[in-house]
């Protein structure tokens, strides 16, 4: 490998950080993954280690060293759409990679450039993973973000939001305050406890206890751990989507509510950017959309009801691929010729 010929793209999400090593021809020659990469919502030492580990893994699997790097680009979930916080995260990466240019954007921006086809310069993209945000660009090049307020006051439609709505519905069903739902059985199984009542133990204390241990007082250990992290709670969304796919009405309603919240964000961005529906292209990215039609159908229907002529398309690339496109643009390299190789490489890597 010639010196200065490889691009690293890193995608630091709320739960997982992914990195890929890519040539200027778009060939994926290495990849790596690690833990949370959101410096706003995760401990900074965790984020530092996640970024270092994912990038180092990608370099190791590509059999390259820092002298081979042209740029480290990409995104993290804690950076704003106008690069607020970018220099801080870039400095964190620079602690371990001192001789290479580093340029990061927000995950909503990388998500936009990944999801949209190379010839599409404007539209709206939803990013929905552990958290959620909606970002659009109009014909004048103006960008706008809505959502992305974090799990306490926002992140509607995110995996965390879906998980919490699902658990609340199951708790109500267990009490008899809500409609019966298979979630009241599926969630205890997911957490490895006997019934819905005991789900609150891992949620709030981070421990797994049986009902017998609660009743007879034989439980041991320190129960002051503070419960499950935001990231681990968000992973429970897969239980809700699975039950929705199986036809559970309560789970289906949770997914519908989440989908419509995300779609509302799309319509809001389009209106505020004055994008007419006959010019509106919409795409999406993030783990929430791995659920497929169960979320895409209510998401698309809401948008079509508000913007009948809008075009809703599958994402061209995942967010980490959008980070590669950001790098090419930053370097003044034509991304078009590299697109097919990048798509093939990412598919070979399991979609990343």
N, C-alpha and C positions, 0 to 999 in steps of 0.2 A: 504494500500500500504506500503510495506517495504521500509525503508530508502535506498536511493541510487539504485533504481531499474528502474528508468525511464530515457529515452533519449529524449531530445528536439532537433528537427531538425528545423532550421530556414532558409528560403530562401528569402534573401533581394534583390528584383528586382528593376528595374528602376521606376516602377509604383506601385507595390504591394509587401508587405512583408507577407509571410506565415510561420506559425510555426505549428508543430504537436508534440504531446506527444506520445511516443511509448514505449512499454515494451520490455524487452530483447527477448520476443517471437515474436516481430514484431506486436503486437496488437496496433492499433491506439486508444488511449483512450481520446484524446482531440485535439483541433485545434484552431487556431486563425489567424487573418489577420489584416493588417493595411496598411499604406501608403508607400511611396518610401523608399527603403533601400540602395540606392547607395550613399556612402559617398563622392564619387568624384564629382557627378553631382547634388546632392541635398543638401540643407542647412543642416549642421551637426545637428542642434537641431531637425529638422524634422526626420532625420535618427535615432537619439537617441530615439525619441518618438516612431517611427515605430517599432524598434526592441524591445523595452520594452513592447509596447502594444501587439504585436503579441505573444511574449513569455508568457506574463502574461495571455492573453486570453486562450492560450493552456493549461496552468497550471490550471486556474480556471475551465475550462470545464472538465478537468480530475480530479478535486477535489484533487489536490496535492499541496505541498509547496516545497520550495527549498531543504529541507532535503530529499525529495524523488528523487532528480535528481542525475543521474550518470554522465551526461555530457550534455552540450549544444554544439551542433555541427551544421554543415551546411555551408552556403555560403552567400556572398553578391556579387552584380555585380561589386563593385569597387575593389575587390581583384584580383590580378594577378594569373596566373596559377602556379607560384612558391611561392605562398602565400605572394606576395608583398602587404603590407598594412594590412595583417591579424591581426597583433598584435595591430594595432590601433583600429580596429573594435572590437576585443576581449576585449580591455580595455573599450570601450564604453559600451558593454554589462555587463562587470564586475562592472560597477558603480552601477548597480541595482541588480545584482546577484553575490554576493561576495563570496559564499561558495562552488561554483561548478566549475569543470574543464570546460574550454571553448576552442574549437578548430574549426577554420573556414578555408575554402578554397575558391577559386574563383568559381563563378557560372558555368564557363565552366567545371571545374573539377567535381563539384557535378552533373552537367548535364550529364557528361560522365558516371559517376558511376551509375546514375539513369537510363539512356537510355539503356546502354549495359546490356545484360543478365549476371547473376552472373558468368557464366562459360566463359565469353568473356573478356579477359584482355587487348586486344588491338583493335584499330580501330579509327574511326573519328566520332565525334558528333558535330552537329550544335546546338547552342543555339541562338534562335531568338525570342526576346520579344520586349520590348521598344528599346533595343539595340541589337547588334548581335556579336557573336564571334564563331570561329571554333577551336576545340581542338582535338588533337589526341595523341595516345600512340602507339609505335611500340613494336615488340617482345622483344626488349632489354630494355623496360621500359622507353624509352626516350619520354618525352612529348613535344608538340609544339603547340603554339597558333598562329593563324592569325586572323586579324580583331580585333574588340573590341576597335577601336580608338575613340569612342565617336561620337555623332551625327553631330559635325561640320566637322570633317575630315574623318569620317568613318561610321561604323554601317550600311553598305550596306545590304539590304535585311531585315532590322529590321522593326518593326511596324512604327517607326518614319519615316524611309526612304520611306516606302510604302505610308504613309499619305502625305508626302511632294510631292512625285512624282505625286500622284493623284490630289492634289490641284493645282499643276503647270499645269497639263494637262487640268483641268477644267477651269483654268483662261485663258489659250490659246484658248480653245473652245469658251468661253464667248466672247473673243475679236474677234474671227474669224481667229486667227493665227494658230489654230490647229484643228484636226478632232473633229467633234461633239461627245459628250459623255454624257451619263446619269449622270455622276458625277457632271456636271454643274447644275443639278437640285437636286441631292441627297445631295450634300454637304451643300447648303444653308438650306435645310430642317433639316439636322443634327445639324447645328449651330443655328437654330431658327431664321434665317433672310430671307428677301424677295427674294434675288437673289444672284448670284455669286459675284457681285461687293461688296456686303456688308459682305461677308465672311472675308474680310481683317480687318474689325473692331474688331471682337473678336480675330483674330489671332494676330494682332499687339497691340491692346489696351485693350483687355480683356473685352470689353463691347458689349452688343447686342443692336444694333440700327436698326430702320426701315429706309427705304429710305426717308419717309416723314420727319423724325427727322433730317436727314442729309440735305435735301433740304430746309426746312424752318427754320432751326437753333433752333429748340425747344428742342434739346437734352440737358440733364443736367447731371451733375456728373463729376467726376474727371477721365480723360482719360490718366492718366500717369502710369497705372498699369504695363506696360511693356508687355502686351499680355499674351497669353496662355503659360503655361509651356510645356516643352518638353514632359512630361508625358501625358498631355491632348491632345496635338497634335497627339501623337502616337496612342491614342485611335481612332482617325479618320480612321485608317487603316481598321477597320471593315466595314466602308462605302465602301471603295475601293474593298474589297474582296466580299462584297455582290453584288455590281454591276458587278464584274467579274463573279460571279456565275450565274448572270442573263443573261450573254452573251454580255455585253458591250465590244467592241473590245479594246477601249482605256484602260479600267480598266484591262482587260485580259493581255494587253501588260505590264502594270505596274507590275502586279504580276509575269509575266514571267521574266522581268528584275530582279526583286528582287530574285526570285528563282534561276536564273542563277548566280547571284552574290554569293549567299550562296553556291551553288554547286561548283563554282570556288574555293572558300575557301577550300572545302573538297578535291578537286583534288590537290590543292597546298600543303596542309598538308600531304597528302598521298605521294606525290612526294618527299617532303623535308625529310620525315621520312623513305623513301625508302620502303614503304609498297606496295607490288605488288598487282595488281588489283584482282588476284585470292585469295589473303589473306585479301582483304579490306572489312571490315564490317562497314557500315555507319548507323547512326541513327540521331535522331533529337529531340529537345525539345523546349518548349516556345510557347507563345500565337500565334505567326505568323502561326504556323502549325495547329492551330485550324481550319483554312480555309479548310483543307482537300485536296481533289484531285486537286483543282484549283491551289494550289501551289506545291503539292507533285509530280504531273505529270511532269511539266517542270523541277523541281529540280532533279527528278530521271532520266529523259531523258538526261539531261546534263551530269550527272555523268556516265551513261551507255555509252554515246558516247565517253567519255574519258577513262573509265575503264570498259570495257564490262563485266568482270567477278565479279565486285563488288556486294556485297549483301547489300541491303538497307532494314532495318528492323524497325518495329514500336518500340517506346521506351518501355522498360520494366516498368519503373517507372518515374514519374515526377521528377524534380530537387530536390524538398524537400525530396523525397524518396531516392535520391542519397546522400543527407546529412545524412540520417540514415545509409546508407552503409558505408560512411566515418567514422561515429562514431563507428560502429562495428569494422572496421579495426583498428582504433586508439586504441580501447579497447582490441583488440585481441580476439574478439568474432566471431565465425563462423556465417556469415550472411545468408548462405544458408537456414537453417531451418526456419528463420524468414520471408523469401521472400513472401511466399503465404499469410501469415497473413497480411503482410504489403500491398500487392496488394489489398486484400479484404477490408482492413480498409480504404485505400485511395479511393477506388471505392465507399464505403459507404459515405465517406465525400464529394462526388461529384467530385472526381478526383483531388481536391485541385487546 
